[in-house]
Amino acid sequence: MNAAVRAGSLGDDTDTVVVPARIHGRILFVPVPRRVVLASGIAGLAATAMPAATPAAATELADMGSPFEHFAQLRRVMIQTDNLIGPRHVLPALQQHLVSLATRRRSARGTDAIELLALETRYEELAGWFAQDFGDERTAHGHTAKALDASHITGDTDLTAYILGRKAQLAVDTGHPADALGLAAAARRTARPGSRLEVIAVLHEAHARAVLGEGSEAHRAYDTALALLGRAGSDGVWGSWLDAAYISTARARSLAALGEYEQAAAGFDSALAVLPSAYRRDRGVYLARAARAHAGTGNVTLAARIGGQAVGIAAETGSARIFGQLDRLDQALAPATGEDGVAEFRASLDRIVLHPA
């Protein structure tokens, strides 16, 4: 049985998971009873749930001599794992470790407590990112808000600036670009002048302006980001991944939002050509965005072929960013169902989403 089989009503169970579902012709991420998802045949979608902390785990924590490096290493591993398989299976593990970390931090004192709180703040921010990529906006907002609060307690202004940028990103991605502008401005005010964190803040401003249709302002912001990057030093963990190619790919996303599809498609095609294989989920995101851009140029056959490649990665990872672009692609290709590959793409997408009655 596949997901296209009617799975029954959404019901009113308390044991729910957030999954992609076809609702009135659109793909939306909605909370659904786990039993409904299991009945649909897509058991993988039912996998994400936060396990409860156990007394045994608390005892093991109490016996842990120096937990900071242990939890720091776990976080690094989860980031690497998310790059490969997406947030579906990584988020519940991270949330469980977050519970354990908070338990340990509450029993610590002095410098140990401060260091563990700083690490807990990074866990909260990362959990917010995973939840956003999984399509659970409520959980994403909750974790990110906790991270911002904790960053003020630790007094780490770099971390505060980064999380303000994340809140800007979350705002624009959840349909509030005007709010994102204010958050991006706050992130830039908080960031150290000349730092990569300042570049990150400007990038969030640039995309928010593009979504608002302010093309000239968006391009000006991207030019500013490139100029700032050229003068920025190394900030350690903050923005170590920032380079001109990253900014070019970010601009391609904004070009698509502005309807400049030819340039957007070229930007995504270039990004895909050099993306390391370890970034499996990001490849799915870029493929889906490239496909939507090519559809915007009128090349529906190429768009359907590239979109079909993204469908498989969407099924593997559960990434809402991929599903969101595939939904837009599906709507764009709907009038061209008779063209080569379009019907096949739309059918393959239908097979990986829930169809509640």
Steps between C-alpha positions, in 0.01 A plus 500: 500500500633847422420847622258559215261260672243691702614487857179596673420818688766685693336400824567641845783291645749650741792302346562708190779567254543782249493368143456630143141454388300591192233742624270665244757446229797644693772324698492621860676377813231410753482311831349156438432208736783250476256215440374676185852538366581137572179391325600703193801279434764774545634371828806723474285809547390369839853470631546848646400524864688608805561208738451569866804536723544191715618465862786280375618775267495749787713264709753463220517879474562534872801270463643690203827665593539777240188532282584813300716337233265202485200718417705723269613196301144367484388831353769489232403145408131592474580793269697266274222241510237758416700598191475140383150390594307811602322577825242221516708263709750752639253738668366254760854395591607863541194577713578203726859616545370851567292367790806321638720808456248723680480248786877503535520881477244548778710292738823685413634815662742778416698488177370152414141626508583797278682285242221244494238774457693638202504153346134448584426826315669361189295181536179704520595699188586182310176333610314804366674462164427126482135559592469769235648272236261228612201730454408538869482879523363511853786291637750701294379828648505352851856372487630816331333726757654297783839529334470878474401532866789280613750692285419814697560315827841379385594848378634356172416780254634300206252226578222757547577653159497159334167399657341834405605416145342158533179660622508724192545194280214321675276803465548537125467126441172488692344788309598807704766684296425839656574354844816350355627846402483621859665185633778521239563862595520401867742221411724745314494750789599222740773350281854626531574740212712330237408151618349217296195526725439842349511341154247237607263770626522689169423181309182451700402859427568449128269201468224662704510799264481268200194324642343842555564579132766762570738389226738796495537496878555124499779518242657790686500294819667207324768732364552630855532143629771423242690817589479423873613143441807625316605693811384252765745298702459150642237469772569141592174308484296801394453505125799282421298367204445848354663565164412674174348179362266474800386858451446434129276205583308706756453769236365237258224421748412869521510531120237227482287685757526808279396302191844525336497130416773482233764637735364298792519175302859574396593568861355175630651297215843643590448421869401141426811447288732561797289384798683226698329161504481509880236774475226263388207694645630831365531339157129426520428862594709635212350252252146598598580871478677453166202307366259775604724761334518302176121466505485878530704532178251277320725192476248266658664178377831585667316622810313171531819296456691697767196501727481122475854478638398716795197281579720210606703717736180652642376151582833410666539812710150636565636852437221757491722727294508239224130422529414872492684553173357181352151622588568825313643302210193274499271804475713654224500179295132416547393670172771307311412146610511380139864602455783245522567387855253732671234240580771264626643768731159585643417133557833438676436796730153375581644167610705655782235721664202409714153523351255539789134450419 
